[in-house]
Amino acid sequence: MLATMHGGACGGRYAGVGQRAGRRYEGGDAEALLDRLARLVLSGVNVIVLLALTDSGRPSYDPLLSAKVAALGIPVFACTPDQFPDLMATALRREDVHSWAADHDIKLIRSDA
């Protein structure tokens, strides 16, 4: 499952970690988002946070919140549209997304822990 931080697969109104105009991020309950993501991971859902899907692959994001998400063991990164099908194939096969990102020279968000 590819979870978005703007509601999407996580549902409800949660704080956003992804791209926003003017470097402002969505408001919401960050702790509820983290709790929901932790429960998804514990229940066996393969969660990936994609910060941006752009040709440049350069996201604008909340670094503190994204680091907390990464601390849950969730891969947090951006990629290009050309990389996206391979990313999804890797995730659907339940292969190591962290290794896939490293193999494609994609920098993952690191946890603050």
Backbone hydrogen bonds in HBPLUS format (Angstrom, degrees):
<---DONOR---> <-ACCEPTOR-->    atom                        ^
c    i                          cat <-CA-CA->   ^        H-A-AA   ^      H-
h    n   atom  resd res      DA  || num        DHA   H-A  angle D-A-AA Bond
n    s   type  num  typ     dist DA aas  dist angle  dist       angle   num
A0003-ALA N   A0048-ILE O   3.18 MM  45  5.91 138.0  2.37 142.9 155.0     1
A0010-CYS N   A0007-GLY O   2.86 MM   3  5.43 125.6  2.16 154.2 154.3     2
A0011-GLY N   A0007-GLY O   2.93 MM   4  4.54 133.6  2.15 111.1 115.3     3
A0011-GLY N   A0008-GLY O   3.13 MM   3  5.41 140.8  2.29 104.8 115.4     4
A0062-ASP N   A0017-VAL O   3.21 MM  45  4.92 139.3  2.38 112.5 123.6     5
A0024-ARG N   A0021-ALA O   3.40 MM   3  6.28 169.5  2.41 123.3 124.7     6
A0033-LEU N   A0029-ASP O   3.08 MM   4  6.42 153.5  2.15 149.1 156.9     7
A0034-LEU N   A0030-ALA O   2.91 MM   4  6.21 166.1  1.93 156.2 158.8     8
A0035-ASP N   A0031-GLU O   2.88 MM   4  6.04 156.0  1.94 144.9 152.0     9
A0036-ARG N   A0032-ALA O   2.88 MM   4  6.06 161.9  1.91 147.8 152.5    10
A0037-LEU N   A0033-LEU O   2.88 MM   4  6.12 165.4  1.90 157.2 161.2    11
A0038-ALA N   A0034-LEU O   2.89 MM   4  6.02 158.9  1.93 146.3 152.4    12
A0039-ARG N   A0035-ASP O   2.97 MM   4  6.21 156.7  2.02 148.2 154.4    13
A0040-LEU N   A0036-ARG O   2.92 MM   4  6.18 152.2  2.00 147.8 155.9    14
A0041-VAL N   A0037-LEU O   2.95 MM   4  6.22 163.2  1.98 153.9 157.5    15
A0042-LEU N   A0038-ALA O   2.92 MM   4  6.14 165.4  1.94 150.6 154.9    16
A0043-SER N   A0039-ARG O   2.98 MM   4  6.09 138.2  2.16 139.9 150.4    17
A0045-VAL N   A0040-LEU O   2.97 MM   5  5.34 154.0  2.04 160.0 151.6    18
A0044-GLY N   A0041-VAL O   2.98 MM   3  5.25 159.9  2.02 109.9 115.7    19
A0049-VAL N   A0075-PRO O   2.89 MM  26  6.14 176.1  1.89 173.3 171.9    20
A0077-PHE N   A0049-VAL O   3.09 MM  28  6.54 158.9  2.14 164.8 168.2    21
A0051-LEU N   A0077-PHE O   2.72 MM  26  5.58 159.5  1.76 138.6 144.1    22
A0079-CYS N   A0052-ALA O   3.11 MM  27  6.41 161.8  2.14 162.6 161.8    23
A0057-GLY N   A0054-THR O   3.05 MM   3  4.89 124.1  2.37  91.7 106.9    24
A0066-SER N   A0062-ASP O   2.97 MM   4  6.07 167.0  1.99 159.7 164.0    25
A0067-ALA N   A0063-PRO O   3.05 MM   4  5.99 146.7  2.16 134.9 143.0    26
A0068-LYS N   A0064-LEU O   3.13 MM   4  6.41 148.6  2.23 141.4 149.6    27
A0069-VAL N   A0065-LEU O   2.98 MM   4  6.32 150.9  2.07 149.4 157.6    28
A0070-ALA N   A0066-SER O   2.91 MM   4  6.15 158.9  1.96 144.8 150.7    29
A0071-ALA N   A0067-ALA O   2.93 MM   4  6.14 140.6  2.09 139.0 149.6    30
A0072-LEU N   A0069-VAL O   2.98 MM   3  5.38 150.6  2.06 108.7 117.9    31
A0073-GLY N   A0070-ALA O   2.86 MM   3  5.31 157.8  1.91 117.3 121.6    32
A0109-ILE N   A0076-VAL O   2.82 MM  33  5.39 166.6  1.83 164.4 167.3    33
A0083-GLN N   A0080-THR O   3.03 MM   3  5.28 133.0  2.26 104.3 116.7    34
A0084-PHE N   A0080-THR O   3.16 MM   4  6.37 133.5  2.39 146.3 159.4    35
A0087-LEU N   A0083-GLN O   3.01 MM   4  6.24 155.6  2.07 154.3 162.2    36
A0088-MET N   A0084-PHE O   2.90 MM   4  6.16 166.6  1.92 161.9 163.8    37
A0089-ALA N   A0085-PRO O   2.94 MM   4  6.16 157.0  1.99 146.4 152.9    38
A0090-THR N   A0086-ASP O   2.94 MM   4  6.11 157.2  1.99 146.5 152.6    39
A0091-ALA N   A0087-LEU O   2.90 MM   4  6.21 160.5  1.94 153.9 159.4    40
A0092-LEU N   A0088-MET O   2.79 MM   4  5.96 164.5  1.81 153.8 158.2    41
A0093-ARG N   A0089-ALA O   3.02 MM   4  6.13 146.0  2.14 142.5 150.7    42
A0095-GLU N   A0090-THR O   2.98 MM   5  5.34 165.3  2.00 165.0 161.0    43
A0094-ARG N   A0091-ALA O   2.86 MM   3  4.84 152.3  1.94 103.6 112.0    44
A0100-TRP N   A0096-ASP O   3.05 MM   4  6.37 156.4  2.11 144.7 151.9    45
A0101-ALA N   A0097-VAL O   2.90 MM   4  6.10 163.7  1.92 151.5 154.7    46
A0102-ALA N   A0098-HIS O   3.06 MM   4  6.33 160.6  2.10 146.2 151.4    47
A0103-ASP N   A0099-SER O   2.85 MM   4  6.08 159.1  1.90 153.4 159.0    48
A0104-HIS N   A0100-TRP O   3.10 MM   4  6.35 131.3  2.35 141.7 154.3    49
A0104-HIS N   A0101-ALA O   3.09 MM   3  5.14 135.2  2.30  97.3 109.9    50
A0106-ILE N   A0101-ALA O   2.83 MM   5  4.87 170.9  1.84 148.1 146.8    51
A0105-ASP N   A0102-ALA O   3.11 MM   3  5.02 160.5  2.15 109.8 110.3    52
